[in-house]
Amino acid sequence: MTVHSSTDSSAVVIRPARPADQASSDGLPPLRPDGDGPRWRRTVVAERAGEVVGLASMQLDPVTENYLCEVVVAPAHRRAGIGTSLYGAACQLLERPYRVQARAMARQPLRRLFAEALGCELVRHHPEPWADPTTTPWRQWIDAHPVPDGHTALTLAEADPAGVRRAWLQYDEWSHAPVGPVRPHHLVDAWERYRSGLDADTSTVVVEEAAPEEVLAFCLVSAQQWEGRTLAVSETAAPDQEDGVAFLEAAVARTLLRLGARGVRRVELEGHSDDPHFPVLVAGLPEHDADPMDLLALRRPAAG
Ligand SMILES: CC(C)(COP(=O)(O)OP(=O)(O)OC[C@H]1O[C@@H](n2cnc3c(N)ncnc32)[C@H](O)[C@@H]1OP(=O)(O)O)[C@@H](O)C(=O)NCCC(=O)NCCS
């Protein structure tokens, strides 16, 4: 597809990934297979002297009309334009005019530098605070946020599955709206995949005692996702939930209590800066570390 000449005269070829390809250079993630339909994915690789030294993958967002982009170039081959060429080649494979998005985490600064070089704009900010529920300040915060009177906290294992599913689907639809047009028919599929990875004993839902099948707020835990981080997604089911911050805090507090009892020391609280209750929750947390993440829209090169 694209060929770079280089000082050591070994050319770099950019081409679609093949099933037999292996990321043979250090620092590259395993290649994931292409997909079609709602799980559409394509990958291009950079090959030098028979070795895969970089890759770019585009994946259809499971819920919104966006593509999610990942570009990785092996450290020894960086700053030679390979990442930019991979991105351009991957864009040529896109079948729809959807926006291309990438994640830029504060602790991976190259992501932002690269995105800025391509041209990008902020879609939304994720504060991503880290909780250590084994420490005194966090135990005090947990104790200070009980479940409001007339309500109760259930684990996911105890809760009505249909009620949790309904709450999640409601949340997922309104929370994605600022990111781009939602593809509602894919929400259910996305929930089934997400649900299968949740920890039922530390995830919490808050319900009214008189109506336990109506979930008001939740804190859903995916244990040990990456770099030792346990991820917890927390919000109210309805964006305009009355006393929503108190319900949200209670859900997070019950989950942290259970994770603390297990000795889990890094819980990343996931939520968005434009959610109605999450930023208020973050503002009241004890002093904490964080890995803020920006969702960026990348400029698509002109076709041709
Ligand atoms: C980000 C990454 C893919 C860039 O690959 P690359 O082949 O070095 O990219 P390019 O050579 O095309 O760089 C394009 C521009 O990005 C910016 N950039 C890339 N790496 C940079 C660095 N280390 N410092 C400052 N700017 C940098 C520069 O503006 C660069 O242009 P320049 O070299 O003319 O100054 C690579 O560093 C990498 O794999 N990092 C880890 C994974 C990652 O962060 N991926 C991005 C997620 S989408």
The ligand as a Tripos MOL2 file, in Angstrom:
@<TRIPOS>MOLECULE
LIG
   48    50     1     0     0
SMALL
NO_CHARGES

@<TRIPOS>ATOM
      1 C1          1.8520    7.1760   19.0060 C.3       1 LIG1
      2 C2          2.6340    6.2820   18.0390 C.3       1 LIG1
      3 C3          1.6670    5.3270   17.3410 C.3       1 LIG1
      4 C4          3.3130    7.1810   16.9850 C.3       1 LIG1
      5 O1          3.9370    6.3470   16.0200 O.3       1 LIG1
      6 P1          5.0960    6.9800   15.0860 P.3       1 LIG1
      7 O2          5.3670    6.0330   13.9720 O.co2     1 LIG1
      8 O3          6.2420    7.3960   15.9230 O.co2     1 LIG1
      9 O4          4.3250    8.2710   14.5390 O.3       1 LIG1
     10 P2          4.8400    9.3190   13.4340 P.3       1 LIG1
     11 O5          6.3000    9.1340   13.1680 O.co2     1 LIG1
     12 O6          3.9150    9.2200   12.2730 O.co2     1 LIG1
     13 O7          4.6190   10.7020   14.2160 O.3       1 LIG1
     14 C5          3.6810   11.6620   13.7940 C.3       1 LIG1
     15 C6          3.7710   12.8670   14.6850 C.3       1 LIG1
     16 O8          3.2600   12.5540   16.0060 O.3       1 LIG1
     17 C7          3.9630   13.3550   16.9770 C.3       1 LIG1
     18 N1          4.7540   12.4660   17.8480 N.ar      1 LIG1
     19 C8          4.8260   11.1270   17.7610 C.ar      1 LIG1
     20 N2          5.6570   10.6480   18.7230 N.ar      1 LIG1
     21 C9          6.1000   11.7220   19.4300 C.ar      1 LIG1
     22 C10         6.9800   11.8730   20.5150 C.ar      1 LIG1
     23 N3          7.5770   10.8060   21.0890 N.pl3     1 LIG1
     24 N4          7.2170   13.1190   20.9830 N.ar      1 LIG1
     25 C11         6.6280   14.1920   20.4140 C.ar      1 LIG1
     26 N5          5.7810   14.1080   19.3450 N.ar      1 LIG1
     27 C12         5.5180   12.8840   18.8650 C.ar      1 LIG1
     28 C13         4.9120   14.2250   16.1900 C.3       1 LIG1
     29 O9          4.2480   15.4270   15.8550 O.3       1 LIG1
     30 C14         5.1460   13.3830   14.9480 C.3       1 LIG1
     31 O10         5.5990   14.1610   13.8460 O.3       1 LIG1
     32 P3          7.1750   14.5000   13.7140 P.3       1 LIG1
     33 O11         7.9190   13.2270   13.9490 O.co2     1 LIG1
     34 O12         7.2830   15.0100   12.3190 O.co2     1 LIG1
     35 O13         7.4750   15.5190   14.7650 O.co2     1 LIG1
     36 C15         3.7500    5.4880   18.7830 C.3       1 LIG1
     37 O14         4.5270    6.3920   19.5550 O.3       1 LIG1
     38 C16         3.1810    4.4520   19.7050 C.2       1 LIG1
     39 O15         2.9620    3.3090   19.2880 O.2       1 LIG1
     40 N6          2.9260    4.8260   20.9780 N.am      1 LIG1
     41 C17         2.3150    3.9220   21.9330 C.3       1 LIG1
     42 C18         0.8520    3.6380   21.5800 C.3       1 LIG1
     43 C19         0.0320    4.9050   21.3750 C.2       1 LIG1
     44 O16         0.1340    5.8480   22.1400 O.2       1 LIG1
     45 N7         -0.8250    4.8770   20.3480 N.am      1 LIG1
     46 C20        -1.7030    5.9690   19.9890 C.3       1 LIG1
     47 C21        -3.1200    5.5570   20.1690 C.3       1 LIG1
     48 S1         -4.1590    6.0000   18.8030 S.3       1 LIG1
@<TRIPOS>BOND
     1     1     2 1
     2     2     3 1
     3     2     4 1
     4     2    36 1
     5     4     5 1
     6     5     6 1
     7     6     7 2
     8     6     8 1
     9     6     9 1
    10     9    10 1
    11    10    11 2
    12    10    12 1
    13    10    13 1
    14    13    14 1
    15    14    15 1
    16    15    16 1
    17    15    30 1
    18    16    17 1
    19    17    18 1
    20    17    28 1
    21    18    19 ar
    22    18    27 ar
    23    19    20 ar
    24    20    21 ar
    25    21    22 ar
    26    21    27 ar
    27    22    23 1
    28    22    24 ar
    29    24    25 ar
    30    25    26 ar
    31    26    27 ar
    32    28    29 1
    33    28    30 1
    34    30    31 1
    35    31    32 1
    36    32    33 2
    37    32    34 1
    38    32    35 1
    39    36    37 1
    40    36    38 1
    41    38    39 2
    42    38    40 1
    43    40    41 1
    44    41    42 1
    45    42    43 1
    46    43    44 2
    47    43    45 1
    48    45    46 1
    49    46    47 1
    50    47    48 1
@<TRIPOS>SUBSTRUCTURE
     1 LIG1         1 GROUP 0 **** ****
